């Protein structure tokens, strides 16, 4: 229904534009033709008047005592008349035609001749006192001598010639108008195809997204700005959809992670209170209650830490020895490593590696990465933590030989609340926040944290830190 309505509106718009084009053509053909003819009439009249004035000046010499036989003037009049495509008369002041370039009016008299009939204009359009059966453009210049007017030079031009020239100009106008109309129509069609329609589709996609349909995809695949906008909005919808899935997964994970220790705490506490657990075993179960409480505290601390990083918490950067921080962090996992018989190997490129960063936050990153490596490493395996130098930065790498990261999970391993399918079976204690926290810490430092699959098996995580320079050492 919507597509049919849009098609109907488009056809109406196209029909309206065509009608506008026809109406514009009629207006141009009427108004422009009249204006062009008036302009050419004035222009030709001025040209003819200039020629008439020159001829009149030549004949004025007769009245100054010069000799000018009239018969000798015919060749000149005929040549000028041919050039101008006009007819030239020499008249006296009473309207008698003394000379005619066409030899058809010699000796004739123009009845009702009035030299002032042109008024304020230098020309007149008509039959020139009934002398011509067709409309002519007539100009006259006085022949004067001794401060008196003795006659007139009159030049007649058929208006057909003016109209022919006007028609030639109008043909150019019509062609130009047609070209402009076709170009504008082509522009409108292209605008509709490449801008309006894609924009309509994108608008519909935005409405679908606003209504919560994040599975909708915008079918615009062009390589221009519209295609880029459509792909960007699709990517936005995909990320929003993924965020919703993550939030649902987070709620499920956190609910499970909170429910399990709370159930244990409640059960053990009730058992101690009602005497189900004998006094000699109460200390054991109290330690279990404390352990479950620590689990809740750690989960709450991770959530608060991630939230504070997302809100742009200020970093407290200082210069510290990275090697010492790595060594102390590794030592804190002594008990977990003994339990799984895991050996942590430390490799340092230099004896001391001073860096400029927030030491407590970097220790948190190292702790989370090491804890993650221990969780997913098998028994009797090795974890390697290496510090190497690359240009003006230190590179910290944490490698394990555990279950690795699947291709599907590699791009999402740092997402908040994300747990890969492999981790669900072996890490039921966490909520998928450790790696997300580590990434947020590194982003706050303006550095990167990357994950890779090791060809020989297992995973490798690495991040960079700026080395301390003289400017940092003064802080």
Long-range contacts (C-beta under 8 A, 24 or more apart in sequence): 6-200, 10-192, 14-188, 17-185, 17-188, 21-181, 21-185, 24-177, 24-181, 25-174, 25-177, 25-181, 28-173, 28-174, 28-177, 29-170, 29-174, 32-170, 32-173, 33-166, 33-170, 36-166, 36-169, 36-170, 36-173, 37-162, 37-163, 37-166, 40-162, 40-165, 40-166, 40-169, 41-123, 41-125, 41-137, 41-159, 41-162, 42-123, 44-137, 44-157, 44-162, 45-121, 45-122, 45-123, 45-137, 45-139, 46-122, 47-84, 48-84, 48-86, 48-123, 48-137, 48-139, 48-155, 48-157, 49-122, 49-123, 49-139, 49-141, 51-80, 51-84, 51-155, 52-88, 52-139, 52-140, 52-141, 52-153, 52-154, 52-155, 53-141, 53-153, 55-80, 55-88, 55-90, 55-141, 55-153, 56-141, 56-142, 56-143, 56-144, 56-152, 56-153, 59-90, 59-143, 59-151, 59-153, 60-143, 60-144, 60-145, 61-145, 62-145, 63-143, 63-144, 63-145, 63-146, 63-148, 63-150, 64-145, 64-146, 70-98, 70-99, 73-99, 74-99, 74-101, 77-101, 81-155, 84-155, 84-157, 85-157, 85-158, 85-161, 86-155, 86-156, 86-157, 86-158, 87-155, 87-156, 88-153, 88-154, 88-155, 88-156, 89-152, 89-153, 89-154, 89-155, 89-156, 90-143, 90-151, 90-152, 90-153, 91-151, 91-152, 91-153, 91-154, 92-150, 92-151, 93-149, 93-150, 93-151, 93-152, 98-151, 105-131, 115-140, 115-142, 115-152, 125-159, 128-154, 128-156, 132-156, 134-158, 134-159, 134-160, 135-159, 135-160, 137-162, 194-222, 194-224, 194-226, 195-226, 198-222, 198-226, 198-227, 198-230, 199-226, 201-230, 202-226, 202-229, 202-230, 202-233, 205-230, 205-233, 205-234, 205-237, 206-233, 209-233, 209-236, 209-237, 209-240, 214-238, 214-240, 214-241, 214-244, 215-241, 242-412, 242-415, 246-415, 246-416, 246-417, 246-418, 247-417, 249-417, 249-418, 249-419, 249-432, 250-416, 250-417, 250-431, 250-432, 253-417, 253-419, 253-431, 253-432, 254-299, 254-303, 254-417, 254-431, 256-428, 257-295, 257-299, 257-429, 257-430, 257-431, 258-296, 258-299, 261-292, 261-293, 261-295, 261-296, 262-292, 262-296, 264-288, 264-289, 264-292, 265-289, 265-292, 265-293, 295-429, 299-430, 299-431, 299-433, 302-431, 302-433, 302-434, 302-437, 303-431, 303-433, 305-364, 305-437, 306-416, 306-433, 306-436, 306-437, 306-440, 309-437, 309-440, 309-441, 309-444, 310-440, 312-444, 313-444, 315-357, 315-358, 315-361, 315-444, 315-445, 316-358, 316-360, 317-356, 317-357, 317-358, 317-475, 318-356, 318-357, 318-358, 318-359, 318-475, 319-354, 319-355, 319-356, 319-468, 319-472, 319-473, 319-475, 320-354, 320-355, 320-357, 320-359, 321-352, 321-353, 321-354, 322-353, 322-354, 322-355, 322-362, 322-387, 322-394, 322-396, 322-465, 323-348, 323-350, 323-351, 323-352, 323-353, 323-387, 325-359, 325-362, 325-363, 325-366, 326-366, 326-385, 326-387, 326-396, 328-363, 329-363, 329-366, 329-367, 329-370, 330-370, 330-385, 332-367, 333-370, 333-371, 333-374, 336-371, 336-374, 337-374, 340-374, 340-377, 340-378, 340-379, 340-380, 340-381, 341-379, 341-380, 342-374, 342-377, 342-379, 342-380, 342-381, 342-382, 342-383, 343-381, 343-382, 343-383, 344-370, 344-382, 344-383, 344-384, 344-385, 345-382, 345-383, 345-384, 345-385, 346-385, 346-386, 347-384, 347-385, 347-386, 347-387, 347-388, 348-386, 348-387, 349-386, 349-387, 349-388, 349-389, 350-387, 350-389, 353-387, 353-389, 353-394, 353-467, 354-467, 354-468, 354-473, 355-394, 355-465, 355-466, 355-467, 355-468, 356-465, 356-466, 356-467, 356-468, 356-469, 356-472, 356-475, 357-445, 357-465, 357-466, 358-441, 358-445, 361-441, 361-444, 361-445, 362-441, 362-465, 364-437, 364-438, 364-441, 365-437, 365-438, 365-441, 365-442, 365-449, 365-463, 366-396, 366-398, 368-434, 368-435, 368-437, 368-438, 369-398, 369-435, 369-438, 369-461, 370-398, 371-434, 372-434, 372-435, 372-461, 373-398, 373-399, 373-400, 373-402, 373-459, 373-461, 374-400, 375-423, 375-426, 375-427, 375-430, 376-400, 376-402, 376-403, 376-422, 376-423, 376-426, 376-427, 376-459, 377-401, 377-402, 377-458, 378-402, 378-403, 389-467, 390-464, 392-466, 392-467, 392-469, 393-464, 393-465, 393-466, 393-467, 394-464, 394-465, 394-466, 394-467, 395-462, 395-463, 395-464, 396-462, 396-463, 396-464, 396-465, 397-460, 397-461, 397-462, 398-460, 398-461, 398-462, 399-454, 399-458, 399-459, 399-460, 399-461, 400-458, 400-459, 400-460, 401-454, 401-456, 401-457, 401-458, 402-457, 402-458, 402-459, 403-458, 404-453, 404-454, 404-457, 404-458, 404-459, 405-451, 405-453, 405-459, 407-453, 410-451, 410-453, 413-451, 414-438, 414-439, 414-449, 414-451, 438-463
